[in-house]
Amino acid sequence: MADHWSDSLPATLTYEDNGAQVPMASHPWIRESPDMGHFVHKSLQTHREVGSRIPVKIETERTPDGRFLPKQTSIDAWRKEHLPKLYDAGLLERPLAKPEDYGIVKPESMPEGLEWDDAIALKFSQVLHKHSVPKAAAQELLALQAEAWGTQQAAFKTDYDSAISELNKEFGPKYDELYEQGKRLAKAIFKSPAEMDFVEKTGIGNHPRFLGILMRLAPLAATDNSILPPGGSGQPGAMTHDQIRAEVLEIMQNTQHPKHKGYWAKDPAVMAYIDEMYKKAFPGQVTF
C-alpha cells in the first residue's frame, strides 16, 4: 500500500525544475496534502486567492486610428507588481537573472565546415533573456539547431563527395595537377577585396563543383599570358610558372617530399610557402 496518496500518480506525470523533469508526486505542494480531497480543496482556494489578489485590468489608450489598446506603461507596471507573486507561488517559472545564466557555450563537437561565434551566442542569450524564455526551452532550441546542422552537413557532404568522385572520373591521372591549377586560376580571377570576401564567406572557392569548372579552363588559361603569365615577370630570382608547377606537383605527388603530408593536411606553413612562390613570380595576384 502506498505511504502517500500521491505515490499512485503516474511516474510520467512530471514538472520541470532547473532543466530536469521531476516526478509530480514529489512536489511539496502535493506532499503537504494528506489526501486527494485536501489537495483539490487547497488548489481551489489558491486559485481563488490568486484571482482575487492579482487584478488583470489594464489601462487603455486611444490610437490615432480610433482603436483602444493597452497602455504599455500600464502593462509594465502590472508586470512589475504582480509577476513576482506568480513566481513566488510557483505558477510561473521565474526568468533568469542575466543572459549568461543560459549557459550557451560551444558544443563539444561541431559539424565540419561550421565555426562557433561567441558574439552570436551572447546575442542569442540576450534575445532569450529579453523574452523570458525558460532555460529548458533554450536547450531544446539548441538541440533543434544541432539537428538542423547535422541535416545540412549530411546533404553538403553527400554533394561534395559526389562532385569529387565525378571529377576524378573526368580527369583521371591528371586530377591532382588540374585541381591545383584550378585553385591558382581562381586566384588570378578574383581581384578585389569584395570578390575575395564573397569567395571566403560562401566557401565557393573550395567547392569541387566550382573548381571543376576552373579545372576545365585551366589548360586554356595557361596558354593566355594575360591571365597566367608563363613566369619571369616577378622579383629577381623568382621561379617561372613551369618551375612552380613542377615544384607543386612534386609536393603533391612525392610522398617522400618533406612538405607532402603538410600539403594534404592544409598546413598553413606549406600553403604559405606555395603562395609565396606565386607572389614572387606574379606580383599583385590575389591569394587567399
N, C-alpha and C positions, 0 to 999 in steps of 0.2 A: 504494500500500500504506500502511496506517495506521502512524504513528510509534509508537503505543502501543496495546496490545490493547483498552483501554477506549474508544478512539476509535470503535470499531464499535458501541458501545452506542447504543440509540435516543435521539434528541435529546429525546424526550418523557419520558424517564426522568430526573426531577429531584428535588431536595430543597429544602426551604425554608431560606433564610438571610436573617435580618433582614427578613422580609416579601417577599423576592424568590425566585422559582423559578430555581435554578441547575442546569445540567446535571450529572447524577451523575458523568459521566466526568471532570469537572474536580476532584472532591473529592480532597484529598491522601491520604485513606485508601485510595483506589483507585489513584491515580497512583504510590504508593510500591511497588506490586506489579508486577514486571516481566512477569508473565503471569497468566492466569486461575487456574492451579493454585496459584501462590503466594498469590493473593488468597483463594481458598477455604480454604487451609490456615491462613492468618493469621486469617481470620474465625472459623474453628472454634476455634482456640487462644484467641482473645479471648473467645469465648462461654464456653469452659470456665473461663477465668480469672475472668470476671465472676461466673459461677455459684459458683465456689469461694470467692471473696473477699467476696461480698455475701450473707450469710445472709438468709433470708426468714422465719425462725421468729419469731413474735410471742407474747409472754406473753398469757395469757387470764385472765379472772376470772369467777367465777360470779355470775349476776344473781339478783335475788330470786325470779324465776320458774323458776330451776333451769337456765338456759341458760349456756353458756360462750362469752363474746365477747372479742374482742381488747381489751386494756387500752389506753386512749388514751395513757397515759404511755409505754407500750412502743412504740406507733406513732410518737409524736412523737420518741422517742429514735432509732428506726430511720431515720426520715426525716432527722434532723439529721446522723446519721453516714454514711449510705450514699447519699443522693440526690446530694450533691456529686460523688461518684465517677462516677455515671452522667452527670452534666452534663459533667464533665471529659472523659469518654470519648466524648462526642458522641452517646450513646444516647438521651438525653432533652434537650429544649430547656430551657435554664436560665431560670427565671422572671425577670421584670423586677424591678429593684431597688425601684421605688416606683410607685404608681398613675399618677402624672403621666407616666411613661415611655410609656404607651399613646398619648399624643398625641391624646386625644379632644378635638377643637375644633369650633367651629361650622362647618358646611359652607358652601361659597361661596354656595350657593343653597338657600333653604328653601322648601318648599311654602307657598303662600299660606294664611294663617289659622293657621300654626303659629309658635311662638316658641321660641327656643333658651334653655335654662336651664343656666348654668354649674354651678350647685349639683347639678343632676341628673346632668350629665355627669361631675362628680367622683365622685358616688356610684356611677355605672356603672363608672368606672375602678377604684374601690375593691373592688367586687364581683369584677371580673375578676382583680384582683391577689390577692384573698383565695383564689380557687380556682386560681391559677396558670394562667390561660387564656393561651395563646400570643398574641402580638401580631397575628399573621396572622389568627387566628380572630376577634379583636376587630374587625378591619377588615371581615371578611366579615359579622359581625353588624350592623355599622353600615350596610353596603351593603344588607343584607336589610331593615333598618328603613327606609331611604330608599325602597326599593321599595314597602314597605307604605304609607308616607306617600303616595307617588305614586298608588297604587291608591285609597286612601281619598279623597284630594283630588279625583281624577277623578270618583269617584262623587258626592261632595258638590257639585262644580261643576256636574255634569250636572243634579242635582236643583235647585240654586239657579237656574240659568239657565232651567230648565223652569218653575219657580214664578214667576219674574219675567215670563216670556212669558205665562203664564196670567193673571196679574194685569193686565197691560197690555191683554189682550183683554177682560177683565171690566170694567175701569173706564174704558177708553178715554182721552179727553182729561182726565178728572178724576183720572187715576192719580197724578200728582205731588202734587196737593193732598191727596188722601186718604192717600197714603203718609206725608206729613209729619204729618197729623192722627193717623194710627195710631201713629206714634212718640210723639207728645205724649200720647196716650191711655195708652200703656204707662207713661209716667212718672207718670201720675195713679193707675194701678192698683197698681204696685209701691211699697209704702210703707216696709217695714222694711229695715234693712241686710242681713238674712239673705236676703230676697227679691231685693234688688239683687245680692248676691253670687252667688246661683243664676243670675240672668239673665246676668251677666257671664261666669261660668265656662262655662256651656253655650252661650253665643252665641245663645240663642234670641231675644233681643230684636232682633237684626238679621237674622233669617232671614225671607225673604219669605213662607213658609207661615204663620208665626205672625203676621207683620204683616198678611197678607191678612185674617186674622180680625178684627184690630183696625180695618183699613180699612173693613170692612163695619159695624162697630159705631160707628165714629167719628161719622157723621152723627146717630145716635141719642144718643150721649153728649153731643154738642154742645147738645142740647136739654134736658139734665138739669144744672141748675146745681150739684147736689151732686157731680157728677163733674168737669165742666169749667165753672167759673164763667164767665159772659159777660165779666167784666172789672170794673175799678174797685174791686176789693176789696184791692188791694195797697198798695204805697207811694205817697206823693203823687207825682203826675206819671206814674204807671205807665200803660202803654198798655192798652186794652181787648183782650178776646180777638179781636174782629173786626179791630182795628188790627194786632195781632201777626200774625194770619193773613194780612192783606193784605201786611204787610212781608215775611213769609217767602215768600209766593208771588212777590213782586216779585224777591226774591233768587234764587229757584229758576228763574224763567222769563225774566227780563230779562237777556240776555247782556251788556248794557252796564253792568249794576249792578256796582260795584266788588267786591262780595262774591260774585258769581255763580260764578266759577271756584273760589273757595275753598270754597264750599258743596259742590259736586260732588266736590271733591278731599278732602273731610272735613278741611279746615283747622281745627286746634284753636281758632284765634282766632275764626273765623266761627262754629263750633259754640258757643263760649263766649258770643259776642255774642247768639245766639238764645236760649240758655239763660237768660242774664241778663234778657232781656225777660220771659220767663215767670216767673222768680224774683221779679221786682219786682211783677208783676201778681198772682201766686198764691203768696205766701209759704208755705213748708212743703211745696211739691210736690216729689216726688223727681225728681232729674235724674241722668243717667249718660251 
